[in-house]
Amino acid sequence: MTDTSGAAHPIGRRTVLIATGATAATLAVGAAAPEAPTTDTANAVDSAPVAAAAVCTLTKEMTEGPYYLDGALVRTDITESKPGVPLKLALTVVDDDTCAPLAGALAEIWHCDALGEYSGFVGNNGHSEPDDGSFLRGGVLTNSSGVANLTTIYPGWYRGRCIHIHLKVHTGVTLTSDGSFTGGRELHTGQLFFDETITTAVARISPYSTNTVTRTTLAQDSIYDDGGAASGLLTLTALGSTAASGYTGTLTVGVATS
């Protein structure tokens, strides 16, 4: 289940802009609460990223990896009762030319569970569990402020890769009657990464602690380039007093629309 090579899915030549709300103020983008039907307000992150304090930084895309599946469901909560530390993502998508929020874009994510297994590929990391082909996969349309709120769990790890979430951004998709989407234009393929100190704390919690595969750190990873937010490193904020309470993860992702 090692995902260390981009041979089958080469890194694209497009560049994307990625920024967080933790740097100098140059980007005027608000992060309002989600609007129906693009997100589920009951599950929305209250503290969406304030991109007004972000720097526009261009960076190259990252490999799609071998575990992408077409036909992901459009939904706010992709957990499907998978056990793990709660994670609320608030991703702000902006146009790289104008830094304006991109409304109606589909932010699609997929990642492994606490034991390092991807839906559709269960067993590749050595664990036997039910596989419906859809857990921890899905996407949501951004609201008028360009924010996509998604509810999931903190990912686990598998052989050869640090903890990460895969991300695609599409525009112009058509929602289908089966809850998925079709068509549109893919603007960005990238990955989201996690602070190593927080990951170490999460790894001590069950069921992560039962994953006996050796964990690859950020520094050891073959894809993460130590570029911080410019390379997809999330800003994580604790939801409670312990790691088990979970985290919010925020990032502003700028994409080339032309």
N, C-alpha and C positions, 0 to 999 in steps of 0.2 A: 504493500500500500504506500510505498515511498513515492512522494511527489517532488522530485528534485530536478527534473529536467523539463525544459520547454520544447523538446524535440517534436512531440506530437502536437503541441499547441504553442507555436512560437510567440514570443513577445511581440506585440504590434509595434509599428513605427510611430503611431499617433502619440502625441503627448497629451497629458492631462494636468489639470491644476488641482492640487490638493492643499487645503489649509485647515487649521483649527482655529477656534476662538481664543487661543492662548497667546497670540503674538500681536505685533503693533497694529494700530488701527488704520486700515486703508480700505476695508471692504464694507460697504453699507448694505447689508442684507439682514433683515429681521428673521426671527424664528418663531412664528406664531403657532398657536395650537392647530392641530390637524382639522381639516374640513371634510365632512362626509361627502361622497362615499369613498374618498381616497384613503382614509385611515379610520381606525376604530378609536373613538375618543376615550372609551373606557380603559384602553391599554396604552394610550399615548404617553410619551415622555413629557412630564411637566416642564423639565428644564432643558428644552431644545437648545441647540448651540446658537449663541449670539455671534453671528459671523461679522458683525460690525467691527470686531477687533481681530481681523484676520489679514494675513499677508498672502497675496496671490503668488503661488510658487508652482512653476511648471515641473513636471516629472514624467518619466515614461511609464507606460502601463506595465502590469505584471502578468505573468502567465496564467491562463485559465485553469491549468491543471487537468488531470484525467477524469475527474469525477462530476463534470457538468452533465445535467440531464435537461432536455427540452420539456416543455409542458408544465413548468412550475406554477403553482397556484398563486393567485393574487389575493393576499391575505395579510393582515397585520401580525397575527400570532402564528409562528411556524413551529412551535414547540411540540405539539402533538403529545403532550404529557411525558416527554422525555425528561428523566431526572437530571438535575444539575443546578448550578448557581444561576439565579435569574440574571438576564442581561437585557436591558432596554436600549436599543439603538436609536439615535436621532441623527440622521445623515442629511446634511443640507447640500443640495445640488445646485451649482451655479454655472452660468455661461462664462467661459474663460476669456472671452473678448471684452465683455461688459461687466463681469462680476455680478450680474443680475440673477436673482433666483430663477430656477428653471421649473415652472409648474407643470404638472401632468406628466412628468418623466417617471418611468418605472425603475425603481431601485430594487434589484433582485439579488438575493444572497443565498448561499448554501455553505454548509460546514458540517464537520463530523460531530458525533455525540461525545459524551464524557469518556467513552471507551475507545474513541478514535475511529468509529465506524460511520461511513457515509450511507445514507439510504440509497438503495439500488445496488450497493456494493458490500453489504454486510458480510463479514468474515475475512475481509482483506487485512484486518488488523488483529486477527486471531480470536475474535469473540463471536459466540453464537447468540443471536437475538432476532426477534421478529423484524422483518424488512418489508415495509409497505411501499418503498420507492419514493416516499414524499416527505418523511420527517426531516425537519431542519432545512427545508427548502421553501422558498417563496419570495414574493415581492409585493411592493405597495406603490401606488402612485404618490408623487410628491404633491403637497398642497400649494396654495398660492404663494407661500413663502419659500418654496423649494424644499420643504422638509419632508422626509420619509421616516415615519416612526415604525419600528419593528420590534416585536417581542420574541426573545429566544432564550437560550441558555449559553453560558460561557462554554466555548468549545473545549473538547479534550484534545488529545494529540495522537499522532500515529508515527510510525517509523520514518525518520529522516526529515521531518518538518517541524518547525515551531508551531505554536498555537496560532491559528489564523482563521479568517472568514473570507470567502470569495465574494466578489461583488461585480455585477454588471449594471450598467445604466442604459436604458432604452428610451427612445422617444417615439411618439406616433403609433403606439401599440393599440390594438383593438381587443377589448375584453370579450371573452367568449362565454357561452352559456354554461360551460362546465367549470367555470371559476378560474380559468387560465387566461392566456393572452396569445395573440398571434400578430405577425407582421411587425412593422415599426423598423427603427434603425438603431443598431447597437453603437453607442457612443464611447463606451468605456468598459474595459475589463481590468479589474485590479484585485487587491487583497487588503484586508484590514488586520492590524496586528495589535498585540496586547503588551502592556508593561510587565516586565519580567518579575518584578517584586510582587505584584498582585497575582500573577500566574502561579508563583511559588506557593502563595497562601491558598489559592483555590485548589492546587494539586494535592493538598493535604486532606481535602474534604471528600467524603464518599459521595458518589461512586468514582470520582476521579482517582482517588487513592488506590482503587483496585485495578487500575490500568498499569500493568507491569511492563509495558513497552518503555524503553529508555526515552526520556523526553529531550528533544532538541531545543536549545535555548535560542533566543533572538540572535545572539552573537554567533551561534553555530549554524544558523539557517543559511541555506544556499540561495534563497530568493530575497529575503529581507536584507536591505543594504545599509542599515543603520542611518537612514535618512529622516527618521522621526516622522512628523506629520506629513511631510512631503512624500513619504513612502507608505502612507496609510496607517501610521501609528495612532490609535484612538486615544482621546482624552477620556479617562475613566474616573467616575465619581461614585463613591460608595452610596448604596441605598440604605445602609444601616450601620450598626456598630461592629459587625463582624463580616468576614468575607462571605459567609454563607447567605447573608442578606441580599447579596447581589450588587450590580453596578449599572450605571448608565454609561454608554459609550457614544461619544459625539465626534463628528468630523465634518468638515466642509469639503466637498468634492467638486472641483470645477472641471467641466468637460468641453471639448472643442465641438461646437455645433455646426461649424462650416469648414 
